[in-house]
């Protein structure tokens, strides 16, 4: 079956080796950009004394640390399942994103304190031209990195790369705020330097929340979006007249992987061999679109199956039809 291009974004849409290659290239780009920005901002901060530039340098150090975490997390998440981790290692990406969120939150708190202090006690900025130059360099490099990361997220749905991209998206606005602060100081408005640091802190706080929320969705096994679930049901049924319905659908994302399980209602007189053939064909339709999917299918004899699934799932809105 040809690859379905209706929705090419999201976990499970690429073969694991392809996802690993794409996310690996994105993490190398992230590490390179972060290292260049930390070094250049450190030199110019030492020359200028700008607290806003110090705030931006701290953010770049945070980005470098987070990018290192993502660098290793995406590689571990793409490793195949083993005897100890039968569902794979995909959640390593979500753990990396949680660490990112924690680092961002701590950084935001520290920069908030510095921003308040320098708003009330402004410090003279030296070598402002150099400071503006390094911020422009930061914006140019960050825009290039965002292009690479956005393509990686679109192709793989990686929550770790998405978290790393969130850092750099906030950097764009933060760097513009720093430029405004330095420019204001050059024009005699010294307190704008501290105000710019406060803006950086606000952006970091918002970023921490967004990154944590996406990571927690994966760690808590949140269902895939409704449109993805509808597409899975459509693919499962296909054009096979032997399938009466699909019910009890449960899905979850785990890094580059997606886990799918559901029940197929089949004619009760169907033989076990024929039922197996139907399920294999159903699974192959899904794998053509979700090659990195772990799929579990349960066959129900339609109209002849007793309710099952256990009391734990009785409140599941998606489990109202048991094929009976």
Steps between C-alpha positions, in 0.01 A plus 500: 500500500640847418586733779207714619584869466178628654672570829875451486566651841512309825655205681506171316491653151862414414702182527715513816829520308370795293375681810835443671688644202282813481495571874873428523579764238276751680674439835846546344384834357362602839824417681708692248286814512478497881879463540573787259250728673625426852858581403418818309261634765748427780771703328276797424334494844846525656564803278161671551374408847139483371269309733263441210785342308587300811139382505524398138831321562342311791219398270752377241681297768164352591437423135838329473427285805152414375631427152753257643219324683292482183803382302524185709126461567392478135764237431397290799129543419557363148662180630287189435313324778700259712434241771479766773303757299250307291316817400818671379687800638290781351414667829864603538405798284229606745741473794746721311224757448413497872866571580492785249194646666664487844815670374300770326291567812810537721663730246184711478494546879865608513463742212185645654701593808782650293256691283326657800831601657636660183172676429528684831880525495598538134860424399685685225552288188833502318582385148132519406579465132661162563202399713256586222717316249505175697123517548449537126729200448289309750179579313643394162637169632184429696277557198707248303478248783123548533462412134686172554311418821159581355559261210612232747189544715272498194654176377540314830271660758790483748395654834867541598585698185178696547608589853843605378340707226285674763819628663621652177160643406502688829858605426388694194263718702745515790783616274279770353422613855871508583571710191226739608653520847853564373375753247301677769805515725705651216232771469510575872224272629720279719212321673389343174790256537344357814153506347632295208628240748150484651355435156748214453394354836132518402567320174698230677221445753244456223733266313548285812125453531448410133790252491388332823140469382594323176739266679245414769246413231731223384600385848132478598414308179265764367298388198604611153300793356146423387589535132777242539265259679240543226766432235611185684144370510458577131820317411411205723167443325636578154282354223469163670133395511582226751568761772177603672650774718801618699453577869689541828771699319784610726805693383804667649821659378843410633773711343528397133271202561123466518308221673161398360259240631136428418237230452370382162142379483493209253225257391463234775506216248840606363779248549806580710716479188282751314487731803879493518521592131266797555706626794830468313361699207363758742836528673681542168271789402592678821872425470504651152412836661648443848814292439620570856181370660455222753157356414286263707170375349239293679231321299140487629223275358238767430178444692638196680768647728449548870605836652865494598790730579478520880353755737796734452380587149127528570524878506685516168290713262658320208405154632120521490474242220640156580400338174211320655 
